[in-house]
């Protein structure tokens, strides 16, 4: 028994101890998309994320717009970050980003080039506008129970059609009506949709042709409020090819109908689908 005990002890002593994984933080950029055209001398909303594997612990993110000569630090609580830039020089603009933990600064892990005042139009297939959470602007299920139309103002940068919309639900999960409007309030499409929980993709029976550079409003009507909202979200232009969203892109109208009012740059989580 004594020899067995010694053998077991020796096995314990020579067994390797797992080393703690080294921090390797990585930054990401979600919007704007690569090679997108962005307006000159207008606020540009940059939204990104950061991860550090299973270790977590992201503290903040640095970004640079001069090839890494100078860096600006922004908070990245919840592994999300955002910043509003003001592009003032026409031509290509490259945004670099790197992430931090308490113990280290990661390498540059993302490079995103956009064209300020340009007209670059990369090839494209079907695209859904993806709106990402920004933890500096909490998303809530609004308790408002009034009937309301909730919408999004957008232009596109190429000919095509709007073929559907994705909405993120609040507490109301009953039937809704999806709609597309011209900028002067002309109703271009209206389609009823059944109830659903949290998220819902509504594909239009008849796609809506859209013209580049012309503003449209994509919306949905809820007869009993209960919608999802994030205030102080559209504080800059959001450019995600082929969509261009202006400041205060989120709009609403109580009672339904063409939505034109805005409140605190709110985002009502309306995400159109485009086909070239």
N, C-alpha and C positions, 0 to 999 in steps of 0.2 A: 504493500500500500504506500510505503514511504517513497519507493522508486516511482510509482505512478504519479504521486503528488508532485515530485520534483519535475517529472516530464511535463505535466500540465502547466506548471509554473513557467518552465522554459518556453513553452509554446506561447504563453501570454506575453512574455517579455520580448520575443522576437517577432510577434505579429505586427504588421505595419499599422500605424495610427493614421487614419484618413486626415489629409491636410485640408485646412480650410480653403475653400475656393477663393482665388484672388478676385478682387473687384475688376470688372471689365464693362463699365457703363457704355451704352450706345445711345446716341441721339437719332431722332427721326424727324422728317418734315412731311406732313400730310397735305397741307395747302400753303402756297399755290403748287400746282402741278408742274413737272418739268417742261420747259420750252413754252410755257404759256405766255401770252401777251398781257401786260398789265398797264393800266393808265399812268401817264406822266403827271407828277405833282398831285397825286391823290393818295389817301391812306390805303395801304395794302396790309391785309390781315394775314399773318403767318401763324399757322397752327402746327404743333408738332408733339412728339412724345419722347419718352426715354425709358430704357429698361436696363436692368443689371442682373439678368438671369434670375435664379431663384433667391439670390441674396437680397434683391431689392435695395432700398436705401438711397434712391436717387434724391439729391438735394436741390440741384439747379442745373441749368443748361447755359452754355455760352453760345452766342452766334456772332458771325463776322460777315461783313459785306465788302471787305477790302482784301480778300484772299488771306485772311489770318493775321494781318498786321495789327489790327485792333479787335478786341473782343468785348461784347456786352453780356452781362449775366442777367438771366431772368429766372424767377422761381419755377420749379417743376414739381410741386406737391401733387401727389397722386399720379406721377409719371405722365403729366400733361403740361404743356407750356404754350404760350402764345405771346405775340408781340405785334405792334402796328408800326410798319415802316412808312416812310414818305419818299418814294423814289423821285429824284429830282434831276437825274441825268439820263437822257435817252440812250438806248442801247442795251446790251446784255448786262444783267445783274446776277451775280452768283452769291448765294447764301450758304455759308458753312455752319455746321453745328457740332458741338461736342458736349458730353454730359459729365456731371460730377457726382461722386458720393462723398461721404465725410472724409474718406481716406485717400481719394485719388481723383485725378482729372483724366477722363478718357481721351482717346485720339479723335480726330475729326472722322465721324462715321457717316456723314451725309453731306452731299453737295447738290444744291438745287439752283438751276439757272433759269431765269425768266427774261423776257424781252420788254423793256420799258418803252412804251409808246410804239411797239413793234406790231407786226401783223403775222407772226409765225403761226402756221396752221399745221400741226403734225397730223399724220394719219390717225384715224380713229374708228373704232367699232362702237357697238351699243355702250352707253355710259350712263350710270346712275350717279347723280350728285351725292357725294358722301360728306356728311356733316359730322364732325368729330366733337366729342365733349371737351370742354375747357374747364378745368376745375376751379379757375378763378371766378367762373360764372356758374353758380349751382343750378342744376336742372331740377325742376319740381313738377309735380302733378298739380296744376292749378285747381283750386276748389270751386272756381267760378262755374255756376250751373246754368248760365244764360246761353241761349242759342247764339252761335257766332260763326263767322267765316274766317278761317285762318289761312294765310297765304304767304307766298314768297315771290318777290320781284326778281326777274332774271333776264339776261340776254344770252344769246349763243353766238359763237364766232364762226359758224359755218352753216350752210343750208342743211335742213333735215327735218325731223318731226319729233314732237314730244309723244311718247308712246305709253306713258304711265307715270305713276307717282308712288313713292314710298312715304308713309306717314308713321310717326312714332306716337303711340297712344298714351293718353293719361288714364284717369279713372273711368272715363266713359268708354264703354266697349261696344256700344250699339251701332246701328247702321249710320253711314255718313254718305255725303255726296261729294265726289271729286269734280273740280272744274278747272278750265283754262280760260283766261281772259286776255284780250288785247290791252294795250296801255291806256286806251280811251274807255275801257269798261265794257267793250263788246264781248258777249259770252261766245266763246269758240267751241266749247265742249262741256257737257255735263253728264256725269255717269254715277248712278247709285252703286253703293258697295255695301255688303253685309257687315255685320259686327265682327270684331276681332279683338284680341288682347295684345297689348304692348305695341307690336309693329305690324304693318299691313302693306303689302304690295298690291296696288290697284292698276291693272293694265287696261288701257283704253280700247274700246271696241273699234273706234275709228281714230287712228293717229292724227295729231294736229300739226300741219306743216308750219314751220317757223322760219323767219328770215333773219340772217345775221345782223346784229347791231340794233334790232328792234326789241323793245322790252315787252315781256309777257308776265302775267301773274298766274301761278299755279296754286290752287287752294283746295281746301275741303271744308264742308259745312257740317258742324256738329249741332244737333238740336238741343243738346243738354250740357254744353260746356265740357268740363272734365278733360281738358287738353294738357299736353306737355309743353313747357316753356322754359327757355333760358334767357334771362335778361342780360343786357350789356354784352351781347355776342357779336352782332354785326356792326362793329365799331370801325371797320375798315372794309375796303373792297375784298371780297373773297373770290379768288380766281382758281377754278378747277376745270380745266379743259373738258368740254367746250363751254362750260357755264361761267358767266361773269355776274357776280352778285354785288349790288351797290351797298353803300352805307345805309343802314336802316332797311335792309332787304325784307325783313319780316313785317307783314301787314295784317290787319284784321278789320272786321266790321260786325258789330252786334246786330243780330237779327238776320244775318246772311246777306248775300249780294256782293258786288264788286268791292274787295277790301282795299282801302287806301290809307287807313290810319296806322300809325306806328307808336310804339311805347318802349322807351329805354333800350332801343336797338335790339328788341327781342327776337329770338329764334323760336319758331313754332314747329320746327322739325318736319318741314315739308320738303321732300327730296325728289325732284323730277327725274324722269328717265328719257334719254335722248337717243335717237337713231339717225345716223347720217344718210 
